[in-house]
């Protein structure tokens, strides 16, 4: 007859920070990152001609849904902010507020020369340059405007960064 080696049930109390610390150290973080990288919902910010290409990326011809990349209109449902085109000073407070409303982890993609360096509007009084000093940009997609294939490649690069834990959107304990 086998001996019963079970122990009585113990109640374990923990805190949210203890759970986060456990996830940072365990292989569970790899499973969570797998889910995150395969379901990137992006917030559309269609400014300028890059916005037209970004909207075209979400259409049936390119079908980003097959990669788990789905456009969202609400920042509360988005993981990725795609800043496409130029950012004017008057729109910046709204853009920052939208970024702050996104749940963590969150990532930023700069699409087009205007969002990366100001493009042809670099010397303009109303256009912001150096978006990467304001937002933690993970992926840059150059071009004027970049094609939808380039945006899809940018999302693939972001997925690689999330898998390799080299993205800026997730805290992994050691940076």
N, CA, C and O atoms as a DFTB+ gen file, in Angstrom:
700 C
 N C O
     1  1       0.836      -1.166       0.000
     2  2       0.000       0.000       0.000
     3  2       0.890       1.241       0.000
     4  3       1.822       1.344       0.797
     5  1       0.594       2.192      -0.908
     6  2       1.410       3.391      -1.046
     7  2       1.117       4.375       0.077
     8  3      -0.011       4.505       0.552
     9  1       2.167       5.053       0.475
    10  2       2.034       6.039       1.535
    11  2       1.558       7.361       0.939
    12  3       2.049       7.780      -0.110
    13  1       0.614       8.013       1.594
    14  2       0.086       9.297       1.123
    15  2       1.074      10.393       1.514
    16  3       1.275      10.661       2.699
    17  1       1.693      11.030       0.507
    18  2       2.702      12.048       0.794
    19  2       2.187      13.462       0.556
    20  3       2.968      14.414       0.556
    21  1       0.892      13.607       0.354
    22  2       0.332      14.937       0.128
    23  2       0.392      15.769       1.402
    24  3       0.281      15.245       2.511
    25  1       0.568      17.058       1.224
    26  2       0.558      17.975       2.362
    27  2      -0.767      18.715       2.379
    28  3      -1.411      18.862       1.341
    29  1      -1.179      19.182       3.549
    30  2      -2.439      19.922       3.596
    31  2      -2.331      21.218       2.797
    32  3      -1.243      21.772       2.634
    33  1      -3.469      21.692       2.304
    34  2      -3.512      22.930       1.508
    35  2      -3.040      24.106       2.354
    36  3      -3.435      24.258       3.510
    37  1      -2.200      24.920       1.766
    38  2      -1.722      26.111       2.448
    39  2      -2.218      27.328       1.693
    40  3      -2.270      27.330       0.463
    41  1      -2.578      28.348       2.424
    42  2      -3.003      29.596       1.814
    43  2      -1.767      30.446       1.594
    44  3      -1.000      30.704       2.522
    45  1      -1.585      30.876       0.361
    46  2      -0.430      31.698       0.023
    47  2      -0.935      33.099      -0.276
    48  3      -1.781      33.294      -1.150
    49  1      -0.418      34.058       0.445
    50  2      -0.781      35.447       0.170
    51  2       0.380      36.094      -0.568
    52  3       1.544      35.773      -0.329
    53  1       0.047      36.999      -1.458
    54  2       1.081      37.657      -2.252
    55  2       0.612      39.053      -2.635
    56  3      -0.538      39.426      -2.402
    57  1       1.498      39.793      -3.209
    58  2       1.168      41.133      -3.685
    59  2       1.368      41.184      -5.191
    60  3       1.982      40.298      -5.786
    61  1       0.846      42.220      -5.781
    62  2       1.008      42.388      -7.221
    63  2       2.480      42.515      -7.589
    64  3       2.921      41.960      -8.596
    65  1       3.240      43.242      -6.776
    66  2       4.666      43.406      -7.092
    67  2       5.403      42.067      -7.006
    68  3       6.325      41.822      -7.784
    69  1       5.007      41.205      -6.075
    70  2       5.643      39.887      -5.987
    71  2       5.333      39.050      -7.218
    72  3       6.191      38.313      -7.702
    73  1       4.122      39.160      -7.721
    74  2       3.750      38.437      -8.943
    75  2       4.564      38.946     -10.118
    76  3       5.057      38.153     -10.920
    77  1       4.713      40.272     -10.231
    78  2       5.497      40.846     -11.325
    79  2       6.958      40.407     -11.236
    80  3       7.575      40.102     -12.256
    81  1       7.514      40.374     -10.025
    82  2       8.897      39.925      -9.861
    83  2       9.051      38.460     -10.265
    84  3      10.042      38.091     -10.897
    85  1       8.086      37.634      -9.907
    86  2       8.128      36.224     -10.296
    87  2       8.092      36.080     -11.814
    88  3       8.839      35.287     -12.387
    89  1       7.209      36.858     -12.465
    90  2       7.088      36.758     -13.919
    91  2       8.345      37.228     -14.629
    92  3       8.678      36.718     -15.699
    93  1       9.055      38.203     -14.043
    94  2      10.291      38.685     -14.655
    95  2      11.371      37.609     -14.644
    96  3      12.203      37.556     -15.550
    97  1      11.364      36.756     -13.627
    98  2      12.418      35.754     -13.465
    99  2      12.074      34.396     -14.042
   100  3      12.942      33.527     -14.122
   101  1      10.855      34.196     -14.440
   102  2      10.431      32.846     -14.813
   103  2      10.204      32.711     -16.312
   104  3      10.097      33.710     -17.025
   105  1      10.131      31.473     -16.786
   106  2       9.801      31.231     -18.187
   107  2       8.386      31.673     -18.536
   108  3       8.032      31.744     -19.713
   109  1       7.572      31.971     -17.524
   110  2       6.219      32.458     -17.802
   111  2       6.275      33.755     -18.600
   112  3       5.385      34.028     -19.405
   113  1       7.329      34.562     -18.379
   114  2       7.473      35.806     -19.138
   115  2       7.605      35.508     -20.628
   116  3       7.117      36.278     -21.456
   117  1       8.251      34.410     -20.976
   118  2       8.373      34.030     -22.382
   119  2       7.009      33.706     -22.984
   120  3       6.736      34.048     -24.134
   121  1       6.164      33.053     -22.213
   122  2       4.815      32.732     -22.692
   123  2       3.995      34.003     -22.848
   124  3       3.261      34.162     -23.823
   125  1       4.123      34.911     -21.878
   126  2       3.397      36.177     -21.961
   127  2       3.867      36.970     -23.176
   128  3       3.047      37.530     -23.903
   129  1       5.182      37.022     -23.403
   130  2       5.706      37.743     -24.564
   131  2       5.247      37.118     -25.872
   132  3       5.021      37.832     -26.849
   133  1       5.104      35.797     -25.906
   134  2       4.589      35.145     -27.109
   135  2       3.186      35.662     -27.412
   136  3       2.872      35.968     -28.563
   137  1       2.355      35.760     -26.400
   138  2       1.005      36.285     -26.604
   139  2       1.015      37.745     -27.000
   140  3       0.231      38.165     -27.851
   141  1       1.895      38.524     -26.390
   142  2       1.962      39.956     -26.708
   143  2       2.431      40.188     -28.135
   144  3       1.879      41.028     -28.846
   145  1       3.441      39.453     -28.551
   146  2       3.987      39.706     -29.887
   147  2       3.052      39.241     -30.991
   148  3       3.130      39.730     -32.118
   149  1       2.170      38.302     -30.680
   150  2       1.248      37.799     -31.692
   151  2      -0.118      38.458     -31.651
   152  3      -1.029      38.026     -32.357
   153  1      -0.279      39.489     -30.843
   154  2      -1.541      40.234     -30.845
   155  2      -1.253      41.711     -30.608
   156  3      -1.583      42.262     -29.558
   157  1      -0.638      42.338     -31.595
   158  2      -0.320      43.762     -31.508
   159  2      -1.480      44.576     -32.078
   160  3      -1.738      44.550     -33.281
   161  1      -2.161      45.285     -31.215
   162  2      -3.262      46.147     -31.649
   163  2      -2.724      47.567     -31.677
   164  3      -2.208      48.063     -30.676
   165  1      -2.845      48.220     -32.830
   166  2      -2.217      49.529     -32.956
   167  2      -3.230      50.659     -33.031
   168  3      -4.319      50.526     -33.589
   169  1      -2.820      51.776     -32.444
   170  2      -3.619      52.993     -32.437
   171  2      -3.287      53.775     -33.694
   172  3      -2.124      54.088     -33.946
   173  1      -4.282      54.086     -34.465
   174  2      -4.056      54.791     -35.723
   175  2      -3.929      56.283     -35.466
   176  3      -4.782      56.888     -34.818
   177  1      -2.866      56.864     -35.976
   178  2      -2.628      58.304     -35.937
   179  2      -2.324      58.758     -37.361
   180  3      -1.187      59.127     -37.656
   181  1      -3.317      58.738     -38.246
   182  2      -3.038      59.024     -39.660
   183  2      -2.843      60.510     -39.930
   184  3      -3.809      61.255     -40.096
   185  1      -1.577      60.932     -39.971
   186  2      -1.255      62.318     -40.281
   187  2      -0.442      62.344     -41.571
   188  3       0.517      61.587     -41.719
   189  1      -0.813      63.187     -42.475
   190  2      -0.078      63.329     -43.715
   191  2      -0.253      62.137     -44.642
   192  3      -1.181      61.343     -44.492
   193  1       0.653      62.029     -45.599
   194  2       0.538      60.970     -46.600
   195  2       0.854      59.594     -46.029
   196  3       0.413      58.590     -46.589
   197  1       1.603      59.515     -44.931
   198  2       1.880      58.218     -44.307
   199  2       0.609      57.598     -43.753
   200  3       0.476      56.375     -43.712
   201  1      -0.317      58.430     -43.331
   202  2      -1.579      57.926     -42.803
   203  2      -2.371      57.154     -43.834
   204  3      -3.039      56.174     -43.506
   205  1      -2.298      57.594     -45.088
   206  2      -3.003      56.892     -46.162
   207  2      -2.425      55.492     -46.334
   208  3      -3.170      54.526     -46.501
   209  1      -1.099      55.379     -46.294
   210  2      -0.457      54.071     -46.424
   211  2      -0.756      53.188     -45.214
   212  3      -0.917      51.976     -45.354
   213  1      -0.831      53.794     -44.025
   214  2      -1.141      53.016     -42.829
   215  2      -2.562      52.465     -42.900
   216  3      -2.799      51.314     -42.535
   217  1      -3.495      53.268     -43.361
   218  2      -4.878      52.811     -43.494
   219  2      -4.966      51.712     -44.550
   220  3      -5.716      50.749     -44.384
   221  1      -4.204      51.852     -45.636
   222  2      -4.195      50.816     -46.676
   223  2      -3.653      49.493     -46.138
   224  3      -4.051      48.424     -46.600
   225  1      -2.750      49.562     -45.168
   226  2      -2.190      48.343     -44.583
   227  2      -3.260      47.522     -43.877
   228  3      -3.178      46.294     -43.856
   229  1      -4.250      48.172     -43.305
   230  2      -5.314      47.468     -42.605
   231  2      -6.395      46.907     -43.505
   232  3      -7.310      46.240     -43.023
   233  1      -6.311      47.161     -44.802
   234  2      -7.340      46.678     -45.736
   235  2      -7.104      45.211     -46.102
   236  3      -6.093      44.613     -45.734
   237  1      -8.051      44.663     -46.825
   238  2      -8.047      43.228     -47.135
   239  2      -6.848      42.787     -47.975
   240  3      -6.406      41.644     -47.855
   241  1      -6.316      43.665     -48.817
   242  2      -5.213      43.268     -49.694
   243  2      -3.985      42.833     -48.890
   244  3      -3.309      41.874     -49.263
   245  1      -3.697      43.532     -47.792
   246  2      -2.521      43.203     -46.981
   247  2      -2.872      42.320     -45.791
   248  3      -2.032      41.543     -45.339
   249  1      -4.084      42.420     -45.278
   250  2      -4.617      41.525     -44.243
   251  2      -3.664      41.363     -43.064
   252  3      -3.129      40.279     -42.828
   253  1      -3.459      42.452     -42.327
   254  2      -2.586      42.377     -41.151
   255  2      -3.208      41.570     -40.017
   256  3      -2.514      41.198     -39.071
   257  1      -4.498      41.297     -40.099
   258  2      -5.152      40.492     -39.055
   259  2      -4.538      39.101     -38.945
   260  3      -4.552      38.502     -37.870
   261  1      -4.004      38.588     -40.034
   262  2      -3.409      37.241     -39.995
   263  2      -2.161      37.208     -39.131
   264  3      -1.753      36.139     -38.678
   265  1      -1.542      38.372     -38.893
   266  2      -0.381      38.457     -38.010
   267  2      -0.780      38.843     -36.590
   268  3       0.078      38.947     -35.713
   269  1      -2.063      39.054     -36.356
   270  2      -2.521      39.537     -35.055
   271  2      -2.373      41.035     -34.911
   272  3      -2.465      41.563     -33.802
   273  1      -2.142      41.736     -36.025
   274  2      -1.957      43.186     -36.026
   275  2      -3.282      43.811     -36.442
   276  3      -3.674      43.747     -37.607
   277  1      -3.968      44.417     -35.473
   278  2      -5.320      44.911     -35.714
   279  2      -5.388      46.389     -35.339
   280  3      -4.971      46.761     -34.242
   281  1      -5.908      47.240     -36.230
   282  2      -6.047      48.659     -35.877
   283  2      -7.162      48.874     -34.857
   284  3      -8.200      48.214     -34.905
   285  1      -6.934      49.797     -33.943
   286  2      -7.909      50.156     -32.919
   287  2      -8.069      51.668     -32.899
   288  3      -7.120      52.404     -33.170
   289  1      -9.257      52.120     -32.580
   290  2      -9.528      53.561     -32.511
   291  2      -9.390      54.105     -31.097
   292  3      -9.247      55.314     -30.916
   293  1      -9.430      53.248     -30.106
   294  2      -9.343      53.685     -28.713
   295  2      -7.954      53.388     -28.155
   296  3      -7.449      52.280     -28.332
   297  1      -7.326      54.357     -27.483
   298  2      -6.013      54.080     -26.899
   299  2      -6.074      53.048     -25.779
   300  3      -5.068      52.405     -25.480
   301  1      -7.215      52.885     -25.170
   302  2      -7.345      51.921     -24.082
   303  2      -7.336      50.472     -24.578
   304  3      -7.189      49.544     -23.783
   305  1      -7.491      50.282     -25.869
   306  2      -7.472      48.939     -26.452
   307  2      -6.229      48.697     -27.294
   308  3      -6.129      47.661     -27.951
   309  1      -5.289      49.618     -27.292
   310  2      -4.131      49.530     -28.187
   311  2      -2.853      49.212     -27.413
   312  3      -2.685      49.612     -26.261
   313  1      -1.962      48.483     -28.080
   314  2      -0.636      48.167     -27.537
   315  2       0.447      49.009     -28.194
   316  3       1.473      49.304     -27.581
   317  1       0.216      49.394     -29.443
   318  2       1.227      50.070     -30.252
   319  2       0.658      51.387     -30.762
   320  3      -0.467      51.440     -31.259
   321  1       1.449      52.449     -30.633
   322  2       1.078      53.719     -31.253
   323  2       1.947      53.892     -32.489
   324  3       3.174      53.923     -32.399
   325  1       1.305      54.004     -33.636
   326  2       2.032      54.260     -34.878
   327  2       1.932      55.755     -35.145
   328  3       0.859      56.265     -35.466
   329  1       3.055      56.453     -35.012
   330  2       3.092      57.883     -35.301
   331  2       3.497      58.005     -36.756
   332  3       4.648      57.759     -37.117
   333  1       2.549      58.384     -37.582
   334  2       2.806      58.455     -39.022
   335  2       2.677      59.897     -39.478
   336  3       1.702      60.581     -39.167
   337  1       3.667      60.340     -40.214
   338  2       3.624      61.701     -40.732
   339  2       4.149      62.710     -39.722
   340  3       4.723      62.348     -38.695
   341  1       3.942      63.963     -40.032
   342  2       4.458      65.046     -39.201
   343  2       3.591      65.227     -37.954
   344  3       2.394      64.938     -37.959
   345  1       4.225      65.711     -36.896
   346  2       3.511      66.016     -35.653
   347  2       3.647      67.513     -35.420
   348  3       4.753      68.026     -35.249
   349  1       2.527      68.203     -35.416
   350  2       2.548      69.650     -35.194
   351  2       2.438      69.943     -33.704
   352  3       1.898      69.145     -32.938
   353  1       2.958      71.098     -33.308
   354  2       2.980      71.472     -31.892
   355  2       1.583      71.526     -31.278
   356  3       1.402      71.184     -30.110
   357  1       0.618      71.946     -32.050
   358  2      -0.741      72.065     -31.525
   359  2      -1.359      70.695     -31.240
   360  3      -2.205      70.576     -30.353
   361  1      -0.951      69.664     -31.975
   362  2      -1.490      68.319     -31.787
   363  2      -0.721      67.530     -30.730
   364  3      -1.216      66.518     -30.235
   365  1       0.477      67.979     -30.381
   366  2       1.322      67.216     -29.471
   367  2       0.673      66.913     -28.119
   368  3       0.768      65.769     -27.675
   369  1       0.012      67.867     -27.427
   370  2      -0.613      67.514     -26.138
   371  2      -1.648      66.396     -26.265
   372  3      -1.764      65.553     -25.375
   373  1      -2.389      66.387     -27.353
   374  2      -3.372      65.323     -27.578
   375  2      -2.669      63.992     -27.807
   376  3      -3.087      62.968     -27.266
   377  1      -1.608      64.000     -28.601
   378  2      -0.851      62.775     -28.871
   379  2      -0.248      62.209     -27.586
   380  3      -0.271      60.998     -27.362
   381  1       0.285      63.082     -26.753
   382  2       0.864      62.642     -25.483
   383  2      -0.212      62.059     -24.566
   384  3       0.014      61.047     -23.902
   385  1      -1.375      62.695     -24.532
   386  2      -2.478      62.189     -23.704
   387  2      -2.940      60.816     -24.192
   388  3      -3.238      59.936     -23.385
   389  1      -2.999      60.635     -25.511
   390  2      -3.366      59.330     -26.062
   391  2      -2.350      58.263     -25.658
   392  3      -2.725      57.145     -25.306
   393  1      -1.072      58.610     -25.710
   394  2      -0.026      57.661     -25.311
   395  2      -0.164      57.286     -23.839
   396  3      -0.020      56.119     -23.474
   397  1      -0.445      58.276     -22.999
   398  2      -0.590      58.018     -21.565
   399  2      -1.811      57.157     -21.258
   400  3      -1.824      56.460     -20.243
   401  1      -2.834      57.187     -22.104
   402  2      -4.041      56.392     -21.889
   403  2      -3.871      54.935     -22.308
   404  3      -4.696      54.091     -21.959
   405  1      -2.820      54.636     -23.044
   406  2      -2.589      53.251     -23.474
   407  2      -2.126      52.415     -22.285
   408  3      -1.316      52.882     -21.484
   409  1      -2.628      51.186     -22.157
   410  2      -2.179      50.335     -21.048
   411  2      -0.766      49.809     -21.302
   412  3      -0.336      49.676     -22.448
   413  1      -0.067      49.519     -20.236
   414  2       1.270      48.933     -20.358
   415  2       1.143      47.433     -20.545
   416  3       0.202      46.832     -20.029
   417  1       2.049      46.823     -21.257
   418  2       3.153      47.400     -22.005
   419  2       2.665      48.049     -23.292
   420  3       1.676      47.625     -23.889
   421  1       3.381      49.084     -23.700
   422  2       3.010      49.797     -24.920
   423  2       4.275      50.101     -25.712
   424  3       5.356      50.295     -25.156
   425  1       4.103      50.135     -27.021
   426  2       5.222      50.343     -27.920
   427  2       4.901      51.464     -28.891
   428  3       3.737      51.799     -29.115
   429  1       5.969      52.050     -29.475
   430  2       5.817      53.155     -30.424
   431  2       6.584      52.825     -31.695
   432  3       7.734      52.390     -31.653
   433  1       5.918      53.043     -32.830
   434  2       6.541      52.919     -34.145
   435  2       6.461      54.281     -34.818
   436  3       5.385      54.874     -34.897
   437  1       7.598      54.781     -35.304
   438  2       7.620      56.016     -36.092
   439  2       7.625      55.626     -37.555
   440  3       8.518      54.918     -38.020
   441  1       6.620      56.093     -38.276
   442  2       6.459      55.733     -39.686
   443  2       6.631      56.978     -40.548
   444  3       5.873      57.939     -40.420
   445  1       7.617      56.955     -41.413
   446  2       7.822      58.047     -42.360
   447  2       8.892      59.023     -41.917
   448  3       9.177      59.166     -40.728
   449  1       9.478      59.690     -42.898
   450  2      10.550      60.639     -42.623
   451  2      10.086      61.817     -41.784
   452  3      10.862      62.353     -40.993
   453  1       8.831      62.231     -41.940
   454  2       8.330      63.384     -41.179
   455  2       8.303      63.093     -39.683
   456  3       8.664      63.958     -38.884
   457  1       7.885      61.904     -39.293
   458  2       7.839      61.594     -37.862
   459  2       9.223      61.280     -37.303
   460  3       9.468      61.459     -36.109
   461  1      10.122      60.816     -38.155
   462  2      11.466      60.474     -37.683
   463  2      12.327      61.722     -37.531
   464  3      12.976      61.906     -36.501
   465  1      12.338      62.580     -38.549
   466  2      13.255      63.724     -38.526
   467  2      12.617      65.049     -38.927
   468  3      13.317      66.058     -39.016
   469  1      11.333      65.073     -39.166
   470  2      10.684      66.304     -39.603
   471  2      10.481      66.357     -41.098
   472  3       9.668      67.145     -41.584
   473  1      11.208      65.529     -41.844
   474  2      11.045      65.466     -43.300
   475  2      11.226      66.824     -43.962
   476  3      12.088      67.600     -43.550
   477  1      10.428      67.120     -44.980
   478  2      10.566      68.410     -45.654
   479  2      10.109      69.581     -44.784
   480  3      10.331      70.740     -45.136
   481  1       9.473      69.283     -43.654
   482  2       8.991      70.339     -42.758
   483  2       9.939      70.557     -41.581
   484  3       9.540      71.117     -40.561
   485  1      11.188      70.117     -41.717
   486  2      12.142      70.156     -40.616
   487  2      12.329      71.564     -40.060
   488  3      12.405      71.735     -38.843
   489  1      12.404      72.559     -40.908
   490  2      12.652      73.932     -40.475
   491  2      11.376      74.671     -40.071
   492  3      11.440      75.836     -39.678
   493  1      10.236      74.024     -40.159
   494  2       8.967      74.688     -39.875
   495  2       8.823      74.992     -38.385
   496  3       9.261      74.216     -37.536
   497  1       8.216      76.112     -38.088
   498  2       8.008      76.517     -36.698
   499  2       6.986      75.624     -35.991
   500  3       7.008      75.509     -34.765
   501  1       6.109      75.005     -36.738
   502  2       5.007      74.269     -36.115
   503  2       5.224      72.760     -36.043
   504  3       4.431      72.057     -35.416
   505  1       6.277      72.252     -36.669
   506  2       6.501      70.805     -36.707
   507  2       7.508      70.389     -35.642
   508  3       8.567      71.002     -35.505
   509  1       7.173      69.348     -34.893
   510  2       8.094      68.805     -33.893
   511  2       9.092      67.874     -34.565
   512  3       8.735      67.094     -35.448
   513  1      10.332      67.964     -34.140
   514  2      11.354      67.032     -34.585
   515  2      11.764      66.171     -33.390
   516  3      11.402      66.460     -32.250
   517  1      12.508      65.130     -33.664
   518  2      13.054      64.253     -32.619
   519  2      11.966      63.684     -31.712
   520  3      11.996      63.866     -30.495
   521  1      11.022      63.002     -32.316
   522  2       9.946      62.360     -31.563
   523  2      10.520      61.344     -30.578
   524  3       9.929      61.086     -29.529
   525  1      11.681      60.764     -30.922
   526  2      12.276      59.753     -30.042
   527  2      12.766      60.330     -28.715
   528  3      13.051      59.569     -27.790
   529  1      12.871      61.647     -28.601
   530  2      13.206      62.259     -27.322
   531  2      11.967      62.430     -26.448
   532  3      12.081      62.664     -25.245
   533  1      10.790      62.315     -27.050
   534  2       9.530      62.490     -26.326
   535  2       8.899      61.145     -26.000
   536  3       8.419      60.931     -24.886
   537  1       8.900      60.237     -26.977
   538  2       8.317      58.907     -26.817
   539  2       9.417      57.858     -26.956
   540  3      10.364      58.067     -27.715
   541  1       9.316      56.726     -26.238
   542  2      10.312      55.653     -26.392
   543  2      10.039      54.845     -27.668
   544  3       9.295      53.865     -27.643
   545  1      10.636      55.259     -28.756
   546  2      10.380      54.641     -30.060
   547  2      11.119      53.311     -30.157
   548  3      12.316      53.233     -29.879
   549  1      10.394      52.269     -30.554
   550  2      10.977      50.937     -30.711
   551  2      11.404      50.655     -32.140
   552  3      12.433      50.017     -32.361
   553  1      10.627      51.122     -33.120
   554  2      10.904      50.816     -34.526
   555  2      10.751      52.088     -35.351
   556  3       9.800      52.849     -35.177
   557  1      11.707      52.302     -36.253
   558  2      11.640      53.405     -37.214
   559  2      11.398      52.815     -38.597
   560  3      12.055      51.852     -38.993
   561  1      10.452      53.399     -39.331
   562  2      10.169      52.946     -40.693
   563  2      10.387      54.147     -41.611
   564  3       9.497      54.989     -41.736
   565  1      11.558      54.244     -42.259
   566  2      11.821      55.389     -43.128
   567  2      11.079      55.279     -44.449
   568  3      10.640      54.201     -44.851
   569  1      10.949      56.413     -45.110
   570  2      10.297      56.463     -46.411
   571  2       9.388      57.668     -46.489
   572  3       9.015      58.250     -45.470
   573  1       9.037      58.037     -47.704
   574  2       8.183      59.198     -47.889
   575  2       7.194      58.934     -49.023
   576  3       7.494      59.246     -50.175
   577  1       6.070      58.388     -48.738
   578  2       5.688      57.627     -47.546
   579  2       6.146      56.179     -47.684
   580  3       6.313      55.693     -48.802
   581  1       6.350      55.487     -46.574
   582  2       6.694      54.067     -46.665
   583  2       5.507      53.250     -47.159
   584  3       4.355      53.568     -46.863
   585  1       5.793      52.223     -47.896
   586  2       4.725      51.365     -48.432
   587  2       4.114      50.514     -47.317
   588  3       4.735      50.341     -46.268
   589  1       2.917      49.986     -47.526
   590  2       2.307      49.110     -46.521
   591  2       3.183      47.913     -46.152
   592  3       3.174      47.465     -45.006
   593  1       3.938      47.397     -47.121
   594  2       4.834      46.278     -46.830
   595  2       5.893      46.677     -45.805
   596  3       6.292      45.865     -44.970
   597  1       6.349      47.937     -45.869
   598  2       7.344      48.417     -44.911
   599  2       6.746      48.496     -43.507
   600  3       7.426      48.187     -42.529
   601  1       5.487      48.904     -43.400
   602  2       4.837      48.938     -42.091
   603  2       4.686      47.526     -41.525
   604  3       4.905      47.303     -40.334
   605  1       4.315      46.587     -42.374
   606  2       4.211      45.197     -41.917
   607  2       5.578      44.698     -41.460
   608  3       5.677      44.015     -40.441
   609  1       6.635      45.032     -42.204
   610  2       7.990      44.646     -41.800
   611  2       8.361      45.299     -40.471
   612  3       9.043      44.685     -39.651
   613  1       7.921      46.533     -40.253
   614  2       8.161      47.195     -38.969
   615  2       7.493      46.470     -37.817
   616  3       8.073      46.340     -36.739
   617  1       6.274      45.998     -38.039
   618  2       5.594      45.218     -37.007
   619  2       6.316      43.892     -36.753
   620  3       6.406      43.439     -35.612
   621  1       6.825      43.280     -37.807
   622  2       7.582      42.031     -37.647
   623  2       8.850      42.293     -36.828
   624  3       9.219      41.485     -35.976
   625  1       9.516      43.427     -37.089
   626  2      10.704      43.786     -36.307
   627  2      10.343      44.006     -34.842
   628  3      11.089      43.603     -33.950
   629  1       9.196      44.646     -34.591
   630  2       8.748      44.841     -33.215
   631  2       8.464      43.500     -32.547
   632  3       8.783      43.311     -31.374
   633  1       7.867      42.574     -33.285
   634  2       7.622      41.239     -32.735
   635  2       8.936      40.555     -32.357
   636  3       9.017      39.885     -31.327
   637  1       9.961      40.724     -33.190
   638  2      11.275      40.139     -32.884
   639  2      11.866      40.761     -31.619
   640  3      12.450      40.060     -30.792
   641  1      11.712      42.083     -31.470
   642  2      12.240      42.757     -30.283
   643  2      11.519      42.302     -29.021
   644  3      12.144      42.118     -27.976
   645  1      10.213      42.123     -29.116
   646  2       9.452      41.662     -27.949
   647  2       9.896      40.257     -27.567
   648  3      10.055      39.952     -26.385
   649  1      10.094      39.405     -28.560
   650  2      10.527      38.032     -28.286
   651  2      11.922      38.009     -27.672
   652  3      12.193      37.224     -26.763
   653  1      12.809      38.875     -28.172
   654  2      14.185      38.917     -27.674
   655  2      14.329      39.776     -26.417
   656  3      15.420      39.881     -25.858
   657  1      13.234      40.386     -25.977
   658  2      13.214      41.252     -24.793
   659  2      14.132      42.455     -24.954
   660  3      14.789      42.861     -23.995
   661  1      14.188      43.034     -26.158
   662  2      14.988      44.231     -26.389
   663  2      14.121      45.435     -26.721
   664  3      14.628      46.456     -27.187
   665  1      12.810      45.324     -26.484
   666  2      11.911      46.433     -26.761
   667  2      11.926      47.414     -25.595
   668  3      12.451      47.105     -24.525
   669  1      11.352      48.590     -25.801
   670  2      11.302      49.615     -24.765
   671  2       9.971      49.635     -24.026
   672  3       9.830      50.345     -23.030
   673  1       9.000      48.874     -24.494
   674  2       7.662      48.946     -23.925
   675  2       7.436      48.098     -22.699
   676  3       6.494      48.355     -21.949
   677  1       8.266      47.093     -22.465
   678  2       8.053      46.173     -21.355
   679  2       9.219      46.265     -20.386
   680  3      10.377      46.299     -20.802
   681  1       8.920      46.303     -19.117
   682  2       9.965      46.316     -18.096
   683  2      10.362      44.871     -17.799
   684  3       9.515      44.052     -17.443
   685  1      11.638      44.563     -17.946
   686  2      12.116      43.205     -17.696
   687  2      13.002      43.127     -16.464
   688  3      13.661      42.112     -16.240
   689  1      13.027      44.162     -15.682
   690  2      13.854      44.136     -14.482
   691  2      15.224      44.739     -14.736
   692  3      15.608      45.690     -14.055
   693  1      15.959      44.220     -15.683
   694  2      17.294      44.724     -16.001
   695  2      17.235      45.379     -17.360
   696  3      16.782      44.772     -18.331
   697  1      17.691      46.611     -17.434
   698  2      17.670      47.331     -18.706
   699  2      19.067      47.563     -19.175
   700  3      19.273      48.156     -20.234
